Amino acid sequence: PRHKCGNHKSCPPNYFAFKIVSGAANVVGPSICFDDRILMSSVKNNIGRGLNIALVNGTDGKLLKTGTFDMYSG
């Protein structure tokens, strides 16, 4: 069976599924999936070098904001 965000198991009721995948240098970009929706990815063109952050409402699961923090350049 298919589970949300491609996880190996289903989440219990009243929990959100998520999956965070790190990138590989500048070849493969990172991605963030939350409740079976891709929030950040190279396809959506909203990722960057460093830390990629997605702020999600913990009650309803709606995306509030995304951002990147470039830890390399300071």
Secondary structure, 3 states (H helix, E strand, C coil): CCCHHHCCCCCCCCCCCEEEECCECCCECCEEEECCEEEECCCCCCCCCCEEEEEECCCCCCEEEEEEECCCCC
